[in-house]
């Protein structure tokens, strides 16, 4: 499973917001500068995150984005699903449409490998919150502001 730049950048933007949770809204320009993310691409990502209810936007001169929930309520799995569309490694593990992807499902011995991997990844990402990411990343936050990251 290779995650897209959209997911990497989106998660980095959310970590930046989580580090400042409870503070003033941040503009996409501010986030883009801190995280070294192309601002037009970040604008698109933030629209997706807002539609999903992960961030909220504040209008006005001092407007920008805030987390819509506490960082301990936002799972990395939720972010990945919003920005990637799913967590599926391979189409056959899709419970609803897997049989459309491959006619070998009833006789496939390797499908159980993909199912276990997919379940493990979903569980790991679902159990990790933005608060935990920020907590484990604190020493890097100051350096990231100067060097990207």
C-alpha atoms as an extended CHARMM CRD file, in Angstrom:
* protein
*
       149  EXT
         1         1  UNK       CA              0.0000000000        0.0000000000        0.0000000000  PROA      1               0.0000000000
         2         2  UNK       CA              1.4730000000        3.3110000000       -1.0680000000  PROA      2               0.0000000000
         3         3  UNK       CA             -0.2280000000        6.3460000000        0.3580000000  PROA      3               0.0000000000
         4         4  UNK       CA             -0.5140000000        9.4190000000       -1.8350000000  PROA      4               0.0000000000
         5         5  UNK       CA              1.0640000000       12.8200000000       -1.2760000000  PROA      5               0.0000000000
         6         6  UNK       CA             -2.4600000000       14.0200000000       -0.5120000000  PROA      6               0.0000000000
         7         7  UNK       CA             -2.5390000000       11.7860000000        2.5640000000  PROA      7               0.0000000000
         8         8  UNK       CA              0.9990000000       12.6400000000        3.6480000000  PROA      8               0.0000000000
         9         9  UNK       CA              0.3910000000       16.3730000000        3.3000000000  PROA      9               0.0000000000
        10        10  UNK       CA             -3.0600000000       16.1680000000        4.8720000000  PROA      10              0.0000000000
        11        11  UNK       CA             -1.7460000000       14.3490000000        7.9120000000  PROA      11              0.0000000000
        12        12  UNK       CA              1.1320000000       16.8170000000        8.2650000000  PROA      12              0.0000000000
        13        13  UNK       CA             -1.3210000000       19.7350000000        8.0870000000  PROA      13              0.0000000000
        14        14  UNK       CA             -3.5310000000       18.1290000000       10.7280000000  PROA      14              0.0000000000
        15        15  UNK       CA             -0.5490000000       17.5350000000       13.0140000000  PROA      15              0.0000000000
        16        16  UNK       CA              0.3170000000       21.2290000000       12.6860000000  PROA      16              0.0000000000
        17        17  UNK       CA             -3.2610000000       22.1310000000       13.6750000000  PROA      17              0.0000000000
        18        18  UNK       CA             -3.2060000000       19.5810000000       16.5100000000  PROA      18              0.0000000000
        19        19  UNK       CA              0.0000000000       21.0900000000       17.9070000000  PROA      19              0.0000000000
        20        20  UNK       CA             -1.8540000000       24.3850000000       18.1440000000  PROA      20              0.0000000000
        21        21  UNK       CA             -5.1590000000       22.9120000000       19.2950000000  PROA      21              0.0000000000
        22        22  UNK       CA             -7.1930000000       25.5180000000       21.1340000000  PROA      22              0.0000000000
        23        23  UNK       CA             -5.3080000000       28.3600000000       19.4750000000  PROA      23              0.0000000000
        24        24  UNK       CA             -6.2170000000       30.7490000000       16.6980000000  PROA      24              0.0000000000
        25        25  UNK       CA             -7.1960000000       29.4470000000       13.2580000000  PROA      25              0.0000000000
        26        26  UNK       CA             -4.3520000000       28.8820000000       10.8100000000  PROA      26              0.0000000000
        27        27  UNK       CA             -4.5160000000       29.8160000000        7.1370000000  PROA      27              0.0000000000
        28        28  UNK       CA             -3.4860000000       27.3570000000        4.4600000000  PROA      28              0.0000000000
        29        29  UNK       CA             -0.6350000000       29.7460000000        3.6710000000  PROA      29              0.0000000000
        30        30  UNK       CA              0.6890000000       29.4570000000        7.2500000000  PROA      30              0.0000000000
        31        31  UNK       CA              0.3620000000       25.6680000000        7.2630000000  PROA      31              0.0000000000
        32        32  UNK       CA              1.9330000000       25.3850000000        3.7980000000  PROA      32              0.0000000000
        33        33  UNK       CA              4.9220000000       27.4740000000        4.8840000000  PROA      33              0.0000000000
        34        34  UNK       CA              5.4750000000       25.4960000000        8.0820000000  PROA      34              0.0000000000
        35        35  UNK       CA              5.1090000000       22.1060000000        6.4070000000  PROA      35              0.0000000000
        36        36  UNK       CA              6.6070000000       23.0380000000        3.0210000000  PROA      36              0.0000000000
        37        37  UNK       CA              3.4730000000       21.9110000000        1.1720000000  PROA      37              0.0000000000
        38        38  UNK       CA              2.3410000000       23.5040000000       -2.1190000000  PROA      38              0.0000000000
        39        39  UNK       CA             -0.4440000000       25.8780000000       -1.0550000000  PROA      39              0.0000000000
        40        40  UNK       CA             -2.8460000000       25.1870000000       -3.9770000000  PROA      40              0.0000000000
        41        41  UNK       CA             -2.6490000000       21.4450000000       -3.2500000000  PROA      41              0.0000000000
        42        42  UNK       CA             -3.1610000000       22.0590000000        0.4570000000  PROA      42              0.0000000000
        43        43  UNK       CA             -6.2660000000       24.1410000000       -0.3550000000  PROA      43              0.0000000000
        44        44  UNK       CA             -7.7720000000       21.0840000000       -2.0920000000  PROA      44              0.0000000000
        45        45  UNK       CA             -6.8650000000       18.8090000000        0.8080000000  PROA      45              0.0000000000
        46        46  UNK       CA             -8.3890000000       21.1410000000        3.3780000000  PROA      46              0.0000000000
        47        47  UNK       CA            -11.6720000000       21.2070000000        1.4290000000  PROA      47              0.0000000000
        48        48  UNK       CA            -11.8400000000       17.4020000000        1.6750000000  PROA      48              0.0000000000
        49        49  UNK       CA            -11.0280000000       17.4720000000        5.3830000000  PROA      49              0.0000000000
        50        50  UNK       CA            -13.6430000000       20.1740000000        6.0070000000  PROA      50              0.0000000000
        51        51  UNK       CA            -16.3320000000       18.2440000000        4.1190000000  PROA      51              0.0000000000
        52        52  UNK       CA            -15.5110000000       15.1960000000        6.2310000000  PROA      52              0.0000000000
        53        53  UNK       CA            -15.8780000000       17.2130000000        9.4380000000  PROA      53              0.0000000000
        54        54  UNK       CA            -12.2490000000       16.7920000000       10.4870000000  PROA      54              0.0000000000
        55        55  UNK       CA            -11.4900000000       20.5100000000       10.2790000000  PROA      55              0.0000000000
        56        56  UNK       CA            -13.6840000000       23.5700000000       10.3580000000  PROA      56              0.0000000000
        57        57  UNK       CA            -13.0670000000       26.8270000000        8.5760000000  PROA      57              0.0000000000
        58        58  UNK       CA            -13.2980000000       30.2690000000       10.0980000000  PROA      58              0.0000000000
        59        59  UNK       CA            -13.9590000000       33.2070000000        7.7850000000  PROA      59              0.0000000000
        60        60  UNK       CA            -12.5080000000       36.6600000000        8.0360000000  PROA      60              0.0000000000
        61        61  UNK       CA             -9.2070000000       38.4710000000        8.3040000000  PROA      61              0.0000000000
        62        62  UNK       CA             -8.0110000000       36.2130000000       11.1130000000  PROA      62              0.0000000000
        63        63  UNK       CA             -9.7170000000       33.1610000000        9.6530000000  PROA      63              0.0000000000
        64        64  UNK       CA             -8.3040000000       29.8370000000        8.6800000000  PROA      64              0.0000000000
        65        65  UNK       CA             -8.7100000000       26.2780000000        9.8580000000  PROA      65              0.0000000000
        66        66  UNK       CA             -9.1250000000       24.5880000000       13.2200000000  PROA      66              0.0000000000
        67        67  UNK       CA             -9.6000000000       20.9640000000       14.1310000000  PROA      67              0.0000000000
        68        68  UNK       CA            -13.3250000000       20.2710000000       14.3860000000  PROA      68              0.0000000000
        69        69  UNK       CA            -12.6900000000       17.8490000000       17.2640000000  PROA      69              0.0000000000
        70        70  UNK       CA            -10.1010000000       17.3360000000       19.9300000000  PROA      70              0.0000000000
        71        71  UNK       CA             -6.8850000000       15.7190000000       18.5550000000  PROA      71              0.0000000000
        72        72  UNK       CA             -7.5760000000       12.6140000000       20.6490000000  PROA      72              0.0000000000
        73        73  UNK       CA            -10.8570000000       12.1320000000       18.7640000000  PROA      73              0.0000000000
        74        74  UNK       CA             -9.3660000000       12.0980000000       15.2410000000  PROA      74              0.0000000000
        75        75  UNK       CA             -7.8700000000        8.7960000000       14.1160000000  PROA      75              0.0000000000
        76        76  UNK       CA             -5.1990000000        8.5040000000       11.4630000000  PROA      76              0.0000000000
        77        77  UNK       CA             -7.3720000000        5.8040000000        9.8720000000  PROA      77              0.0000000000
        78        78  UNK       CA            -10.2250000000        8.2780000000        9.4350000000  PROA      78              0.0000000000
        79        79  UNK       CA             -7.8640000000       10.7600000000        7.7750000000  PROA      79              0.0000000000
        80        80  UNK       CA             -6.4940000000        8.0980000000        5.4220000000  PROA      80              0.0000000000
        81        81  UNK       CA            -10.0110000000        6.9750000000        4.4580000000  PROA      81              0.0000000000
        82        82  UNK       CA            -11.0500000000       10.5580000000        3.7100000000  PROA      82              0.0000000000
        83        83  UNK       CA             -7.9760000000       11.3400000000        1.6280000000  PROA      83              0.0000000000
        84        84  UNK       CA             -7.4090000000        7.9550000000       -0.0350000000  PROA      84              0.0000000000
        85        85  UNK       CA            -11.0050000000        6.8020000000       -0.3590000000  PROA      85              0.0000000000
        86        86  UNK       CA            -10.3610000000        3.4940000000        1.3960000000  PROA      86              0.0000000000
        87        87  UNK       CA             -7.7880000000        1.4400000000        3.2260000000  PROA      87              0.0000000000
        88        88  UNK       CA             -7.9690000000       -1.5070000000        0.8550000000  PROA      88              0.0000000000
        89        89  UNK       CA             -4.6610000000       -3.0600000000       -0.1250000000  PROA      89              0.0000000000
        90        90  UNK       CA             -6.2030000000       -5.0550000000       -2.9340000000  PROA      90              0.0000000000
        91        91  UNK       CA             -9.7050000000       -5.1290000000       -4.3780000000  PROA      91              0.0000000000
        92        92  UNK       CA            -10.5750000000       -8.6750000000       -3.3480000000  PROA      92              0.0000000000
        93        93  UNK       CA            -10.6860000000       -7.7470000000        0.3460000000  PROA      93              0.0000000000
        94        94  UNK       CA            -13.6080000000       -5.3770000000       -0.2710000000  PROA      94              0.0000000000
        95        95  UNK       CA            -16.4690000000       -7.1330000000        1.5420000000  PROA      95              0.0000000000
        96        96  UNK       CA            -19.1310000000       -5.5610000000       -0.6660000000  PROA      96              0.0000000000
        97        97  UNK       CA            -17.5030000000       -5.6350000000       -4.1070000000  PROA      97              0.0000000000
        98        98  UNK       CA            -14.5860000000       -8.0570000000       -3.8440000000  PROA      98              0.0000000000
        99        99  UNK       CA            -16.2570000000      -10.6810000000       -5.9970000000  PROA      99              0.0000000000
       100       100  UNK       CA            -16.5540000000       -8.1090000000       -8.7960000000  PROA      100             0.0000000000
       101       101  UNK       CA            -12.8170000000       -7.5840000000       -8.6160000000  PROA      101             0.0000000000
       102       102  UNK       CA            -11.8090000000      -11.2520000000       -8.8920000000  PROA      102             0.0000000000
       103       103  UNK       CA            -13.7410000000      -14.3890000000       -9.7420000000  PROA      103             0.0000000000
       104       104  UNK       CA            -11.1660000000      -16.5420000000       -7.9110000000  PROA      104             0.0000000000
       105       105  UNK       CA            -12.2560000000      -15.4750000000       -4.4210000000  PROA      105             0.0000000000
       106       106  UNK       CA            -14.0100000000      -18.7790000000       -3.6200000000  PROA      106             0.0000000000
       107       107  UNK       CA            -10.8630000000      -20.7800000000       -4.4260000000  PROA      107             0.0000000000
       108       108  UNK       CA             -8.1110000000      -18.2700000000       -3.6330000000  PROA      108             0.0000000000
       109       109  UNK       CA             -5.6530000000      -19.3500000000       -0.9400000000  PROA      109             0.0000000000
       110       110  UNK       CA             -3.7460000000      -16.0660000000       -0.8420000000  PROA      110             0.0000000000
       111       111  UNK       CA             -6.7960000000      -13.8850000000       -0.1700000000  PROA      111             0.0000000000
       112       112  UNK       CA             -6.5220000000      -14.6610000000        3.5470000000  PROA      112             0.0000000000
       113       113  UNK       CA             -3.0580000000      -13.0310000000        3.5160000000  PROA      113             0.0000000000
       114       114  UNK       CA             -4.5090000000       -9.8170000000        2.0660000000  PROA      114             0.0000000000
       115       115  UNK       CA             -7.4520000000       -9.8830000000        4.4640000000  PROA      115             0.0000000000
       116       116  UNK       CA             -5.1540000000      -10.2400000000        7.5120000000  PROA      116             0.0000000000
       117       117  UNK       CA             -2.8130000000       -7.5010000000        6.2830000000  PROA      117             0.0000000000
       118       118  UNK       CA             -5.7150000000       -5.1950000000        5.5390000000  PROA      118             0.0000000000
       119       119  UNK       CA             -7.2920000000       -5.8170000000        8.9550000000  PROA      119             0.0000000000
       120       120  UNK       CA             -3.9640000000       -5.1890000000       10.7000000000  PROA      120             0.0000000000
       121       121  UNK       CA             -3.3530000000       -1.9180000000        8.8890000000  PROA      121             0.0000000000
       122       122  UNK       CA             -6.9220000000       -0.7220000000        9.4800000000  PROA      122             0.0000000000
       123       123  UNK       CA             -6.6630000000       -1.5880000000       13.1800000000  PROA      123             0.0000000000
       124       124  UNK       CA             -3.2850000000        0.1270000000       13.6040000000  PROA      124             0.0000000000
       125       125  UNK       CA             -4.3280000000        3.3030000000       11.7990000000  PROA      125             0.0000000000
       126       126  UNK       CA             -7.7110000000        3.3480000000       13.5170000000  PROA      126             0.0000000000
       127       127  UNK       CA             -6.1560000000        3.1430000000       16.9680000000  PROA      127             0.0000000000
       128       128  UNK       CA             -3.6440000000        5.9640000000       16.3980000000  PROA      128             0.0000000000
       129       129  UNK       CA             -4.9370000000        9.4900000000       17.0400000000  PROA      129             0.0000000000
       130       130  UNK       CA             -3.5890000000       12.9000000000       16.1110000000  PROA      130             0.0000000000
       131       131  UNK       CA             -2.9050000000       13.4890000000       19.8070000000  PROA      131             0.0000000000
       132       132  UNK       CA             -0.6300000000       10.4360000000       19.8660000000  PROA      132             0.0000000000
       133       133  UNK       CA              1.1470000000       11.5220000000       16.6960000000  PROA      133             0.0000000000
       134       134  UNK       CA              1.8070000000       14.9740000000       18.1740000000  PROA      134             0.0000000000
       135       135  UNK       CA              2.8660000000       13.4570000000       21.4820000000  PROA      135             0.0000000000
       136       136  UNK       CA              5.4900000000       11.2270000000       19.8650000000  PROA      136             0.0000000000
       137       137  UNK       CA              6.6260000000       13.9550000000       17.4790000000  PROA      137             0.0000000000
       138       138  UNK       CA              7.1580000000       16.8370000000       19.9310000000  PROA      138             0.0000000000
       139       139  UNK       CA             10.9700000000       16.9990000000       19.7290000000  PROA      139             0.0000000000
       140       140  UNK       CA             10.7360000000       17.3590000000       15.9510000000  PROA      140             0.0000000000
       141       141  UNK       CA              8.1070000000       20.1120000000       15.8980000000  PROA      141             0.0000000000
       142       142  UNK       CA             10.5190000000       23.0240000000       16.3420000000  PROA      142             0.0000000000
       143       143  UNK       CA             12.9580000000       21.6140000000       13.8100000000  PROA      143             0.0000000000
       144       144  UNK       CA             10.1520000000       20.9670000000       11.3460000000  PROA      144             0.0000000000
       145       145  UNK       CA              9.1900000000       24.6470000000       11.3270000000  PROA      145             0.0000000000
       146       146  UNK       CA             12.6410000000       25.4410000000        9.9910000000  PROA      146             0.0000000000
       147       147  UNK       CA             13.4630000000       22.4290000000        7.8400000000  PROA      147             0.0000000000
       148       148  UNK       CA             10.2010000000       20.8140000000        6.6660000000  PROA      148             0.0000000000
       149       149  UNK       CA              9.2030000000       17.4010000000        7.6080000000  PROA      149             0.0000000000
